Amino acid sequence: MNLYGENLAYSYCNGDPLFQGFDIVIHPGEIVGLHGYSGCGKTTLGKILAGYIQPDVGVVKLGEAPITARGFCPVQMIHQHPNTSIDPRWRLRQVLSSMRGNLAQTMEWFELDPAWLVRYPGEVSGGELQRFCVARAFDDRTRYLVADEITTMMDGLLQAKLWKRIVALAQERRIGLLVISHDHDLLAKLCDRVIQLSIPCQWSKAE
Ligand SMILES: Nc1ncnc2c1ncn2[C@@H]1O[C@H](COP(=O)(O)OP(=O)(O)OP(=O)(O)O)[C@@H](O)[C@H]1O
């Protein structure tokens, strides 16, 4: 089933719209890049596609069915900073407890040591915690993944390794990926196509 964002518009606090009449379609197993100047609304669009926030106008659908805020969302979002999406008071075992699927196998795939499950999020490195978030997103019910600048805290070698694993597992399960990044090289290497959310503003051009 395709993921559709149709005629999307959103603005915060009745301000100027970040985007209007925006359409996007992602196919199962497809890797789509999302690029645009800082502040143009890439994360916001990701949150709308993953059901975190409702668009002012438009609809997000998986096949024919609109995405709802209730229950498990088949569009999972992985955030830039893993500590913003994990309760610091939970041990990592608890963080992964609601996940459906073969946890041991997924952890092994992302090189997560089972001994770390007794630790709190603050007791693993940022890169390790991000790999927990990635593993958690590969729930058996996940059909699409929105990856928002997810490897910016890693060195080049680790980035490449993690993306190789993500892409392999996504392709195996026919999961579609939306990769949000400022990194042209990464997008060119990974993606089947890249969408530009908006043209650069004057301030960005001058920089
Ligand atoms: N909760 C919020 N309330 C009000 N404004 C917000 C909120 N979240 C984001 N914004 C604003 O909306 C705009 C778009 O933010 P968003 O994070 O979607 O952009 P982005 O393209 O992902 O940026 P970056 O590339 O820098 O991560 C920014 O100007 C931001 O300050």
Ligand as a Chemical Component Dictionary entry (heavy atoms), coordinates in Angstrom:
data_LIG
# 
_chem_comp.id                   LIG 
_chem_comp.type                 NON-POLYMER 
_chem_comp.pdbx_formal_charge   0 
_chem_comp.three_letter_code    LIG 
# 
loop_
_chem_comp_atom.comp_id 
_chem_comp_atom.atom_id 
_chem_comp_atom.alt_atom_id 
_chem_comp_atom.type_symbol 
_chem_comp_atom.charge 
_chem_comp_atom.model_Cartn_x 
_chem_comp_atom.model_Cartn_y 
_chem_comp_atom.model_Cartn_z 
_chem_comp_atom.pdbx_ordinal 
LIG N1  N1  N 0 5.909  23.452 18.209 1  
LIG C1  C1  C 0 6.203  24.527 17.471 2  
LIG N2  N2  N 0 5.602  25.701 17.691 3  
LIG C2  C2  C 0 5.844  26.791 16.928 4  
LIG N3  N3  N 0 6.720  26.773 15.889 5  
LIG C3  C3  C 0 7.367  25.624 15.629 6  
LIG C4  C4  C 0 7.145  24.448 16.407 7  
LIG N4  N4  N 0 7.929  23.463 15.889 8  
LIG C5  C5  C 0 8.602  23.997 14.882 9  
LIG N5  N5  N 0 8.275  25.288 14.710 10 
LIG C6  C6  C 0 8.802  26.198 13.674 11 
LIG O1  O1  O 0 8.367  25.729 12.428 12 
LIG C7  C7  C 0 9.394  25.914 11.444 13 
LIG C8  C8  C 0 9.695  24.567 10.780 14 
LIG O2  O2  O 0 10.306 23.719 11.731 15 
LIG P1  P1  P 0 10.810 22.273 11.309 16 
LIG O3  O3  O 0 11.510 21.697 12.497 17 
LIG O4  O4  O 0 9.703  21.513 10.723 18 
LIG O5  O5  O 0 11.854 22.635 10.138 19 
LIG P2  P2  P 0 13.015 21.765 9.464  20 
LIG O6  O6  O 0 12.934 22.041 7.989  21 
LIG O7  O7  O 0 12.916 20.358 9.899  22 
LIG O8  O8  O 0 14.311 22.447 10.073 23 
LIG P3  P3  P 0 15.820 21.870 10.285 24 
LIG O9  O9  O 0 16.322 21.488 8.923  25 
LIG O10 O10 O 0 16.542 23.040 10.851 26 
LIG O11 O11 O 0 15.710 20.712 11.237 27 
LIG C9  C9  C 0 10.566 26.533 12.168 28 
LIG O12 O12 O 0 10.564 27.905 11.925 29 
LIG C10 C10 C 0 10.306 26.237 13.629 30 
LIG O13 O13 O 0 10.820 27.241 14.475 31 
# 
loop_
_chem_comp_bond.comp_id 
_chem_comp_bond.atom_id_1 
_chem_comp_bond.atom_id_2 
_chem_comp_bond.value_order 
_chem_comp_bond.pdbx_ordinal 
LIG N1  C1  SING 1  
LIG C1  N2  SING 2  
LIG C1  C4  DOUB 3  
LIG N2  C2  DOUB 4  
LIG C2  N3  SING 5  
LIG N3  C3  DOUB 6  
LIG C3  C4  SING 7  
LIG C3  N5  SING 8  
LIG C4  N4  SING 9  
LIG N4  C5  DOUB 10 
LIG C5  N5  SING 11 
LIG N5  C6  SING 12 
LIG C6  O1  SING 13 
LIG C6  C10 SING 14 
LIG O1  C7  SING 15 
LIG C7  C8  SING 16 
LIG C7  C9  SING 17 
LIG C8  O2  SING 18 
LIG O2  P1  SING 19 
LIG P1  O3  DOUB 20 
LIG P1  O4  SING 21 
LIG P1  O5  SING 22 
LIG O5  P2  SING 23 
LIG P2  O6  DOUB 24 
LIG P2  O7  SING 25 
LIG P2  O8  SING 26 
LIG O8  P3  SING 27 
LIG P3  O9  DOUB 28 
LIG P3  O10 SING 29 
LIG P3  O11 SING 30 
LIG C9  O12 SING 31 
LIG C9  C10 SING 32 
LIG C10 O13 SING 33 
# 
